[in-house]
Amino acid sequence: MLSFFDNTFINVILLSIVEIYGDFTLEKYARSNDIYDLIKGSAGYVAVVFFLVRSLQSTNILYVNLMWDGVSALVETIAAMTILGQKFEKVEHIIGAALIIMGLVFIKMK
């Protein structure tokens, strides 16, 4: 049976969200040299380590890495579309995103 939103998957989602937060604020720091952006971005990456360790407590690096890559790609895609207003240019890109979702479903199958 498919129990998609178990603790590992929730930790990987949180890991991906704080990673993107860290990326966005560190990019902002790189352009502005505002020390507070550096601190916020660094805090994002401390949170990445926290959620990575929590994820690894319930499964191995093979599954965590696969889930992290897939979830991160989807979360970053959603952020790019909603925050930055970017859109897919080709139907192949939409198919690729659908394949990532299918891959996550297959990985989570018991």
C-alpha positions in Angstrom: 0.0 0.0 0.0 1.1 3.5 -0.7 1.7 5.6 2.5 3.1 8.6 0.7 3.3 11.2 3.4 5.3 9.3 6.1 7.7 11.1 8.3 10.7 10.6 6.0 8.8 12.2 3.0 7.6 15.1 5.2 11.2 15.7 6.4 12.4 15.6 2.7 9.8 18.1 1.7 10.9 20.4 4.6 14.5 19.8 3.7 13.8 20.9 0.1 11.8 24.0 1.2 14.6 25.2 3.5 17.2 24.5 0.9 15.4 26.7 -1.6 15.0 29.4 1.1 18.8 29.2 1.7 19.5 29.4 -2.1 17.2 32.4 -2.6 18.6 34.3 0.4 22.2 33.5 -0.5 21.6 34.7 -4.0 20.2 37.9 -2.6 23.3 38.2 -0.4 25.6 37.7 -3.4 23.9 40.6 -5.1 23.5 43.0 -2.2 26.2 42.1 0.3 23.6 42.5 3.1 25.0 40.5 6.1 21.4 39.6 7.2 20.8 37.8 3.9 24.0 35.8 4.5 22.8 34.9 8.1 19.4 33.9 6.8 20.8 31.8 4.0 23.2 30.1 6.3 20.4 29.4 8.7 18.5 27.8 5.8 21.4 25.4 5.3 21.7 24.6 9.0 18.0 23.6 8.7 18.9 21.4 5.6 21.4 19.4 7.8 18.7 19.1 10.5 16.1 17.7 8.2 18.6 15.5 6.3 19.6 13.8 9.6 16.0 13.4 10.6 15.3 11.8 7.2 18.2 9.5 7.5 17.0 8.3 10.9 14.1 6.4 9.2 15.7 5.2 6.0 19.0 5.0 4.1 20.8 7.6 1.9 19.7 5.9 -1.3 16.0 6.6 -0.8 16.6 10.0 0.9 18.8 11.2 -2.0 16.3 10.1 -4.6 13.4 11.7 -2.8 15.4 14.9 -2.1 16.3 15.3 -5.8 12.7 14.7 -7.0 11.0 16.8 -4.3 13.6 19.6 -4.6 13.0 19.7 -8.4 9.3 20.0 -8.0 9.4 22.5 -5.1 11.8 24.7 -7.0 9.7 24.4 -10.1 6.6 25.5 -8.2 8.6 28.4 -6.6 9.9 29.5 -10.0 6.4 29.4 -11.5 4.6 31.2 -8.6 7.2 33.5 -7.3 9.2 34.3 -10.4 6.4 33.9 -12.9 8.3 31.5 -15.1 6.6 29.0 -17.4 7.5 25.8 -19.2 8.4 26.5 -22.8 7.9 23.0 -24.3 5.5 20.2 -23.7 8.6 18.0 -23.1 9.3 20.0 -20.0 5.8 19.2 -18.6 6.3 15.5 -19.4 9.6 15.6 -17.6 7.9 17.1 -14.5 5.3 14.4 -14.7 8.0 11.7 -14.9 9.6 13.2 -11.7 6.2 12.8 -9.9 5.8 9.3 -11.2 9.3 8.5 -10.0 8.5 9.7 -6.5 5.4 7.6 -6.5 7.4 4.5 -7.5 10.0 5.2 -4.9 7.4 5.5 -2.2 5.6 2.2 -3.1 6.0 -0.5 -0.5 
